[in-house]
Amino acid sequence: MPYRTAIFDLDGTMLDTLTDYAAAVNHALASQGMPQRSIDEVRLATGNGIEHLMRESVPAETGEKDFRRAFDAFKRYYAAHTNDTTHPYPGMLDLVVRLRGRGVKCALVSNKADFAVKSLTRDYFEGVFDYAMGERQGIPKKPAPDMCDVILADLGATREGLVYVGDSEVDIATARNLGCDCIICSWGFRDRDWLVSQGATRIVDTPDELGAAILA
């Protein structure tokens, strides 16, 4: 077995969270009298955490005080509506169960707030993953390797035998910074041409294809 540990991104890889993200963004913008964003604009702004998402969503001329009000509104709304329309991508939960049955340690890592990661893990993946981690104060976010290194240490694993699974340029860069193999899922928040331009060398189109790649 080439891989002993698989770390999965959450948004766009395991869960389709885009509609709930867009609703929270537009609620926050409306609360401050700011123009709304399309779902495609929100999609392209995801991947680097919720503060980055809101900074990309407010008008360019927005001052820090107004941004903070909008960001606070986003956090309040999203905390209450994290799971209105969010759902797992078909086949992904079964895949993780199968991988663990074959001895692969599986973890979730996300730049989304840790409270939301924990909440969604309880709702969809209780007992499925060995570890789940969101953004935590004092630990650099992806694409820095630090979050994944925390996971590996807590699992008693190393970068040797690690594969990173994601859907965006942030994930490609994270794997590069870890020095590990990367498998990119085509069903997430970026299109294939963009992923290739960002350095994706292995893109899979189905969970079965992903499983075959990890267990080959």
C-alpha positions in Angstrom: 0.0 0.0 0.0 1.7 3.3 -1.1 -0.2 5.5 1.4 -0.6 5.1 5.1 -2.3 8.5 5.8 -4.8 10.5 3.8 -5.6 14.1 4.7 -8.7 15.5 3.1 -9.8 19.1 2.6 -13.4 19.7 3.6 -15.1 22.4 1.5 -15.4 21.3 -2.1 -13.8 17.9 -1.4 -15.9 16.2 1.2 -18.8 18.6 1.6 -20.7 20.9 -0.8 -20.9 24.0 1.4 -21.1 26.7 -1.3 -24.8 27.6 -1.0 -24.5 28.2 2.8 -21.3 30.2 2.3 -23.0 32.4 -0.3 -26.1 32.9 1.9 -23.9 34.0 4.9 -21.8 36.3 2.7 -24.8 38.0 1.2 -26.6 38.3 4.6 -23.5 40.1 6.0 -23.2 42.4 2.9 -26.8 43.3 3.1 -26.6 44.1 6.8 -24.0 46.8 5.9 -25.8 48.0 2.7 -23.2 46.5 0.5 -23.8 44.9 -2.9 -24.5 41.2 -3.2 -22.1 38.6 -4.6 -23.0 35.9 -7.1 -22.5 32.2 -6.1 -19.6 32.0 -8.6 -17.9 35.0 -7.0 -18.2 33.4 -3.6 -16.9 30.0 -5.0 -13.8 31.7 -6.3 -13.1 33.4 -3.0 -13.2 30.3 -0.9 -10.3 28.2 0.2 -8.3 30.6 2.4 -10.5 30.9 5.4 -13.6 33.0 6.2 -11.8 36.3 6.8 -10.3 36.1 3.3 -13.7 35.1 1.9 -15.2 38.3 3.4 -12.3 40.5 2.4 -12.8 39.4 -1.2 -16.5 39.9 -1.0 -16.8 43.5 0.4 -16.3 46.4 -2.0 -12.6 47.2 -2.6 -12.9 50.6 -0.9 -14.3 49.2 2.3 -12.5 50.5 5.4 -11.4 48.2 8.3 -14.2 49.3 10.7 -16.9 48.6 8.1 -15.2 45.3 7.1 -15.2 44.2 10.8 -18.9 44.9 11.1 -19.6 42.8 8.0 -17.3 40.0 9.1 -18.9 39.9 12.5 -22.3 39.7 10.8 -21.0 36.8 8.6 -19.7 34.9 11.6 -23.0 35.3 13.6 -25.1 34.2 10.6 -22.9 31.3 9.5 -22.7 29.9 13.1 -26.5 29.6 13.0 -26.8 28.5 9.4 -23.7 26.3 8.8 -25.8 23.4 7.7 -28.9 24.7 6.0 -28.1 23.2 2.6 -24.6 21.7 3.0 -24.3 18.0 2.1 -21.6 15.4 1.5 -20.6 14.7 -2.0 -22.1 11.3 -2.9 -19.8 8.4 -2.2 -17.2 10.2 -0.2 -18.2 9.0 3.2 -18.3 5.4 2.1 -14.8 5.9 0.6 -13.3 7.1 3.9 -14.9 4.1 5.7 -13.4 1.8 3.1 -9.9 3.4 3.4 -9.9 3.1 7.1 -11.0 -0.5 6.8 -7.8 -1.0 4.7 -5.6 0.5 7.4 -5.3 4.1 6.0 -5.5 6.8 8.7 -7.9 9.5 7.5 -8.1 13.1 8.6 -10.0 16.3 7.7 -8.3 19.7 7.6 -9.9 23.0 6.7 -9.2 26.7 6.7 -12.8 27.2 7.8 -13.3 28.1 11.5 -12.7 25.1 13.8 -16.1 25.5 15.4 -17.8 24.9 12.0 -15.5 22.0 11.2 -16.4 20.3 14.5 -20.1 21.0 14.0 -20.1 19.6 10.5 -18.0 16.6 11.5 -20.6 15.7 14.2 -23.4 16.1 11.7 -21.9 14.1 8.8 -18.8 12.2 9.9 -19.2 11.2 13.5 -16.7 8.3 14.0 -15.7 8.3 10.4 -12.4 10.2 10.5 -9.5 9.7 12.8 -9.1 13.5 13.2 -10.7 16.8 12.1 -9.2 20.2 12.4 -10.2 23.7 11.4 -8.5 27.1 11.7 -7.0 27.6 15.2 -5.4 30.7 16.6 -1.7 30.6 16.5 -1.4 27.9 13.8 -0.8 29.1 10.3 -3.5 28.2 7.8 -3.1 26.2 4.6 -1.2 26.4 2.3 1.3 26.4 5.2 1.9 22.8 6.3 1.5 23.5 10.0 -2.1 22.3 10.4 -1.3 19.0 8.7 1.8 18.6 10.8 -0.3 19.0 14.0 -2.6 16.3 12.6 0.2 13.9 11.8 1.8 14.4 15.2 -1.5 13.7 17.0 -2.1 10.6 14.8 1.5 9.3 15.4 2.1 9.5 11.6 4.7 11.2 9.4 4.8 12.9 6.0 6.2 9.7 4.7 3.3 7.7 3.2 1.0 10.8 3.2 -1.4 11.8 0.4 -3.3 15.1 0.5 -6.7 15.2 -1.2 -8.3 18.6 -2.1 -10.0 20.6 -4.8 -8.2 23.9 -5.2 -5.0 25.7 -5.7 -4.7 26.1 -1.9 -4.7 22.3 -1.6 -2.1 22.0 -4.4 0.2 24.4 -2.6 -0.4 22.7 0.7 0.7 19.3 -0.6 3.7 21.0 -2.2 4.7 22.5 1.1 4.3 19.2 2.8 6.4 17.5 0.1 3.7 14.8 -0.4 1.6 13.5 -3.2 -1.6 15.4 -4.1 -4.8 14.2 -5.6 -7.3 16.8 -6.8 -11.1 16.2 -7.0 -12.8 17.7 -10.1 -16.2 18.1 -8.4 -15.2 20.9 -6.1 -15.0 24.7 -6.3 -12.5 25.2 -9.2 -12.6 24.1 -12.8 -10.2 21.7 -14.4 -8.3 24.2 -16.6 -7.6 26.4 -13.5 -6.4 23.4 -11.5 -4.0 22.3 -14.2 -2.7 25.9 -14.5 -2.0 25.8 -10.8 0.1 22.7 -11.0 -2.4 19.8 -10.5 -0.9 16.6 -11.9 -3.5 14.1 -10.8 -7.2 14.9 -11.0 -9.9 12.4 -10.3 -13.5 12.6 -11.4 -15.3 10.1 -9.0 -14.8 8.8 -5.4 -14.2 5.3 -6.9 -11.3 6.7 -9.0 -10.0 8.5 -5.9 -10.1 5.3 -3.9 -8.3 3.4 -6.6 -5.6 6.1 -6.6 -5.1 5.9 -2.9 -5.2 2.1 -2.6 -3.2 1.3 -5.8 
